[in-house]
Amino acid sequence: MMLFYANELNRSEAKLKTISQMTVRERVVDSLLYIHRKFKDYNGFLNLQLSRREYADYAGTTEEQVIRVFSALKKESLIFTKGKK
């Protein structure tokens, strides 16, 4: 049991180090990819509606930065939106 929790702690610490060294854009994209893996998609859209504030909270950044990253990703045609999806 102790080995299990020790391994989980090591994985958690490694993930934290990785996230702390990422740029804002990388954290937002990583968050989008994680949400996509967990909730799949529905006709090309995430099967979960989150506000920009919720994306920001999950990525560990501000809402304004998330809006900027989303705009940049849209301009690069990496993501697309339809209404709130």
Backbone as JSON Lines, residues from 0, in Angstrom:
{"i":0,"aa":"M","n":[0.83,-1.18,0.0],"ca":[0.0,0.0,0.0],"c":[0.88,1.25,0.0]}
{"i":1,"aa":"M","n":[1.93,1.23,0.76],"ca":[2.84,2.39,0.82],"c":[3.51,2.62,-0.53]}
{"i":2,"aa":"L","n":[3.86,1.56,-1.24],"ca":[4.49,1.71,-2.55],"c":[3.53,2.35,-3.54]}
{"i":3,"aa":"F","n":[2.28,1.99,-3.47],"ca":[1.28,2.59,-4.35],"c":[1.21,4.09,-4.14]}
{"i":4,"aa":"Y","n":[1.1,4.52,-2.88],"ca":[1.01,5.95,-2.59],"c":[2.31,6.68,-2.9]}
{"i":5,"aa":"A","n":[3.43,6.02,-2.73],"ca":[4.71,6.63,-3.08],"c":[4.79,6.85,-4.59]}
{"i":6,"aa":"N","n":[4.35,5.88,-5.36],"ca":[4.34,6.04,-6.82],"c":[3.39,7.14,-7.26]}
{"i":7,"aa":"E","n":[2.23,7.21,-6.64],"ca":[1.27,8.26,-6.97],"c":[1.83,9.65,-6.65]}
{"i":8,"aa":"L","n":[2.52,9.75,-5.53],"ca":[3.14,11.03,-5.15],"c":[4.22,11.41,-6.15]}
{"i":9,"aa":"N","n":[5.02,10.46,-6.57],"ca":[6.06,10.74,-7.57],"c":[5.45,11.2,-8.88]}
{"i":10,"aa":"R","n":[4.38,10.55,-9.34],"ca":[3.71,10.95,-10.57],"c":[3.14,12.36,-10.44]}
{"i":11,"aa":"S","n":[2.56,12.65,-9.3],"ca":[1.98,13.96,-9.07],"c":[3.05,15.05,-9.07]}
{"i":12,"aa":"E","n":[4.17,14.79,-8.42],"ca":[5.26,15.76,-8.38],"c":[5.85,15.98,-9.77]}
{"i":13,"aa":"A","n":[5.98,14.92,-10.55],"ca":[6.51,15.04,-11.91],"c":[5.57,15.88,-12.78]}
{"i":14,"aa":"K","n":[4.28,15.65,-12.65],"ca":[3.3,16.42,-13.42],"c":[3.34,17.89,-13.01]}
{"i":15,"aa":"L","n":[3.47,18.16,-11.74],"ca":[3.54,19.53,-11.25],"c":[4.77,20.25,-11.8]}
{"i":16,"aa":"K","n":[5.92,19.57,-11.82],"ca":[7.13,20.16,-12.38],"c":[6.95,20.48,-13.85]}
{"i":17,"aa":"T","n":[6.34,19.56,-14.57],"ca":[6.11,19.75,-16.0],"c":[5.2,20.94,-16.25]}
{"i":18,"aa":"I","n":[4.13,21.01,-15.5],"ca":[3.17,22.11,-15.68],"c":[3.8,23.45,-15.32]}
{"i":19,"aa":"S","n":[4.6,23.49,-14.29],"ca":[5.2,24.76,-13.88],"c":[6.2,25.3,-14.9]}
{"i":20,"aa":"Q","n":[6.73,24.44,-15.75],"ca":[7.69,24.87,-16.76],"c":[7.05,25.16,-18.1]}
{"i":21,"aa":"M","n":[5.75,24.94,-18.23],"ca":[5.04,25.18,-19.48],"c":[4.69,26.66,-19.63]}
{"i":22,"aa":"T","n":[4.58,27.09,-20.87],"ca":[4.09,28.44,-21.14],"c":[2.57,28.43,-20.96]}
{"i":23,"aa":"V","n":[1.97,29.61,-20.97],"ca":[0.52,29.71,-20.82],"c":[-0.17,28.96,-21.97]}
{"i":24,"aa":"R","n":[0.31,29.18,-23.17],"ca":[-0.29,28.5,-24.33],"c":[-0.23,26.99,-24.17]}
{"i":25,"aa":"E","n":[0.92,26.47,-23.74],"ca":[1.07,25.03,-23.57],"c":[0.13,24.5,-22.5]}
{"i":26,"aa":"R","n":[-0.05,25.26,-21.41],"ca":[-0.95,24.81,-20.35],"c":[-2.4,24.78,-20.82]}
{"i":27,"aa":"V","n":[-2.8,25.8,-21.59],"ca":[-4.18,25.84,-22.09],"c":[-4.41,24.69,-23.07]}
{"i":28,"aa":"V","n":[-3.47,24.48,-23.98],"ca":[-3.6,23.38,-24.95],"c":[-3.59,22.04,-24.22]}
{"i":29,"aa":"D","n":[-2.74,21.89,-23.24],"ca":[-2.7,20.64,-22.45],"c":[-4.04,20.41,-21.76]}
{"i":30,"aa":"S","n":[-4.64,21.46,-21.25],"ca":[-5.95,21.35,-20.6],"c":[-7.01,20.92,-21.6]}
{"i":31,"aa":"L","n":[-6.99,21.53,-22.79],"ca":[-7.96,21.15,-23.82],"c":[-7.8,19.69,-24.23]}
{"i":32,"aa":"L","n":[-6.56,19.25,-24.38],"ca":[-6.32,17.86,-24.76],"c":[-6.77,16.9,-23.66]}
{"i":33,"aa":"Y","n":[-6.51,17.26,-22.42],"ca":[-6.93,16.42,-21.3],"c":[-8.46,16.3,-21.26]}
{"i":34,"aa":"I","n":[-9.14,17.43,-21.41],"ca":[-10.6,17.43,-21.39],"c":[-11.14,16.62,-22.57]}
{"i":35,"aa":"H","n":[-10.49,16.75,-23.71],"ca":[-10.91,15.98,-24.89],"c":[-10.76,14.48,-24.64]}
{"i":36,"aa":"R","n":[-9.65,14.08,-24.03],"ca":[-9.44,12.66,-23.73],"c":[-10.47,12.13,-22.74]}
{"i":37,"aa":"K","n":[-10.81,12.93,-21.73],"ca":[-11.72,12.47,-20.69],"c":[-13.18,12.48,-21.13]}
{"i":38,"aa":"F","n":[-13.58,13.5,-21.9],"ca":[-14.99,13.66,-22.23],"c":[-15.31,13.41,-23.69]}
{"i":39,"aa":"K","n":[-14.27,13.03,-24.47],"ca":[-14.44,12.74,-25.9],"c":[-15.04,13.94,-26.62]}
{"i":40,"aa":"D","n":[-15.57,13.68,-27.79],"ca":[-16.22,14.79,-28.49],"c":[-17.58,14.38,-29.0]}
{"i":41,"aa":"Y","n":[-18.34,15.38,-29.33],"ca":[-19.69,15.19,-29.82],"c":[-19.81,15.98,-31.12]}
{"i":42,"aa":"N","n":[-19.77,15.26,-32.25],"ca":[-19.82,15.9,-33.57],"c":[-18.73,16.95,-33.74]}
{"i":43,"aa":"G","n":[-17.54,16.66,-33.27],"ca":[-16.42,17.57,-33.42],"c":[-16.26,18.56,-32.29]}
{"i":44,"aa":"F","n":[-17.18,18.58,-31.35],"ca":[-17.1,19.51,-30.22],"c":[-16.88,18.73,-28.93]}
{"i":45,"aa":"L","n":[-16.32,19.41,-27.93],"ca":[-16.17,18.77,-26.63],"c":[-17.55,18.48,-26.05]}
{"i":46,"aa":"N","n":[-17.68,17.36,-25.43],"ca":[-18.96,16.95,-24.85],"c":[-19.12,17.51,-23.44]}
{"i":47,"aa":"L","n":[-18.63,18.73,-23.27],"ca":[-18.67,19.38,-21.97],"c":[-18.56,20.87,-22.2]}
{"i":48,"aa":"Q","n":[-19.48,21.63,-21.67],"ca":[-19.42,23.07,-21.84],"c":[-18.83,23.7,-20.58]}
{"i":49,"aa":"L","n":[-17.69,24.36,-20.76],"ca":[-17.03,25.05,-19.67],"c":[-16.89,26.52,-20.04]}
{"i":50,"aa":"S","n":[-16.92,27.37,-19.03],"ca":[-16.69,28.79,-19.28],"c":[-15.2,29.04,-19.44]}
{"i":51,"aa":"R","n":[-14.86,30.19,-19.95],"ca":[-13.44,30.53,-20.09],"c":[-12.77,30.61,-18.72]}
{"i":52,"aa":"R","n":[-13.52,31.04,-17.73],"ca":[-12.97,31.09,-16.37],"c":[-12.63,29.68,-15.88]}
{"i":53,"aa":"E","n":[-13.47,28.71,-16.18],"ca":[-13.21,27.34,-15.76],"c":[-11.99,26.77,-16.49]}
{"i":54,"aa":"Y","n":[-11.85,27.09,-17.79],"ca":[-10.63,26.68,-18.5],"c":[-9.41,27.32,-17.85]}
{"i":55,"aa":"A","n":[-9.53,28.6,-17.5],"ca":[-8.41,29.31,-16.89],"c":[-8.05,28.7,-15.54]}
{"i":56,"aa":"D","n":[-9.05,28.39,-14.74],"ca":[-8.79,27.77,-13.44],"c":[-8.09,26.43,-13.61]}
{"i":57,"aa":"Y","n":[-8.55,25.66,-14.56],"ca":[-7.95,24.35,-14.78],"c":[-6.52,24.46,-15.28]}
{"i":58,"aa":"A","n":[-6.26,25.45,-16.15],"ca":[-4.92,25.63,-16.72],"c":[-4.01,26.4,-15.79]}
{"i":59,"aa":"G","n":[-4.56,26.99,-14.74],"ca":[-3.73,27.74,-13.79],"c":[-3.29,29.08,-14.34]}
{"i":60,"aa":"T","n":[-4.18,29.76,-15.03],"ca":[-3.87,31.04,-15.62],"c":[-5.08,31.96,-15.49]}
{"i":61,"aa":"T","n":[-5.04,33.12,-16.14],"ca":[-6.16,34.06,-16.04],"c":[-7.1,33.88,-17.21]}
{"i":62,"aa":"E","n":[-8.31,34.37,-17.03],"ca":[-9.33,34.27,-18.07],"c":[-8.91,35.03,-19.33]}
{"i":63,"aa":"E","n":[-8.27,36.18,-19.16],"ca":[-7.83,36.99,-20.29],"c":[-6.8,36.24,-21.14]}
{"i":64,"aa":"Q","n":[-5.89,35.54,-20.47],"ca":[-4.88,34.78,-21.21],"c":[-5.51,33.63,-21.97]}
{"i":65,"aa":"V","n":[-6.52,32.99,-21.39],"ca":[-7.22,31.9,-22.08],"c":[-7.91,32.45,-23.32]}
{"i":66,"aa":"I","n":[-8.54,33.61,-23.21],"ca":[-9.21,34.22,-24.35],"c":[-8.2,34.5,-25.46]}
{"i":67,"aa":"R","n":[-7.03,35.01,-25.11],"ca":[-5.99,35.28,-26.11],"c":[-5.51,33.99,-26.79]}
{"i":68,"aa":"V","n":[-5.3,32.96,-26.0],"ca":[-4.83,31.68,-26.56],"c":[-5.9,31.08,-27.45]}
{"i":69,"aa":"F","n":[-7.16,31.1,-27.02],"ca":[-8.25,30.59,-27.85],"c":[-8.32,31.35,-29.17]}
{"i":70,"aa":"S","n":[-8.19,32.67,-29.12],"ca":[-8.22,33.47,-30.35],"c":[-7.08,33.09,-31.28]}
{"i":71,"aa":"A","n":[-5.9,32.91,-30.73],"ca":[-4.75,32.52,-31.55],"c":[-4.95,31.14,-32.16]}
{"i":72,"aa":"L","n":[-5.49,30.21,-31.38],"ca":[-5.73,28.86,-31.89],"c":[-6.79,28.87,-32.99]}
{"i":73,"aa":"K","n":[-7.8,29.74,-32.85],"ca":[-8.82,29.86,-33.89],"c":[-8.21,30.42,-35.17]}
{"i":74,"aa":"K","n":[-7.37,31.45,-35.04],"ca":[-6.74,32.06,-36.22],"c":[-5.85,31.05,-36.94]}
{"i":75,"aa":"E","n":[-5.23,30.15,-36.19],"ca":[-4.37,29.13,-36.77],"c":[-5.17,27.91,-37.24]}
{"i":76,"aa":"S","n":[-6.47,27.98,-37.1],"ca":[-7.39,26.88,-37.49],"c":[-7.09,25.58,-36.76]}
{"i":77,"aa":"L","n":[-6.64,25.68,-35.52],"ca":[-6.39,24.5,-34.7],"c":[-7.61,24.1,-33.9]}
{"i":78,"aa":"I","n":[-8.47,25.07,-33.61],"ca":[-9.75,24.79,-32.94],"c":[-10.81,25.59,-33.66]}
{"i":79,"aa":"F","n":[-12.07,25.21,-33.47],"ca":[-13.16,25.99,-33.99],"c":[-14.3,25.96,-32.98]}
{"i":80,"aa":"T","n":[-15.1,26.99,-33.02],"ca":[-16.2,27.1,-32.08],"c":[-17.49,27.37,-32.84]}
{"i":81,"aa":"K","n":[-18.57,27.03,-32.19],"ca":[-19.89,27.33,-32.71],"c":[-20.75,27.68,-31.51]}
{"i":82,"aa":"G","n":[-21.01,28.96,-31.36],"ca":[-21.73,29.42,-30.17],"c":[-20.84,29.21,-28.94]}
{"i":83,"aa":"K","n":[-21.35,28.49,-27.97],"ca":[-20.57,28.23,-26.77],"c":[-19.88,26.9,-26.8]}
{"i":84,"aa":"K","n":[-19.95,26.21,-27.92],"ca":[-19.3,24.9,-28.04],"c":[-17.94,25.06,-28.67]}
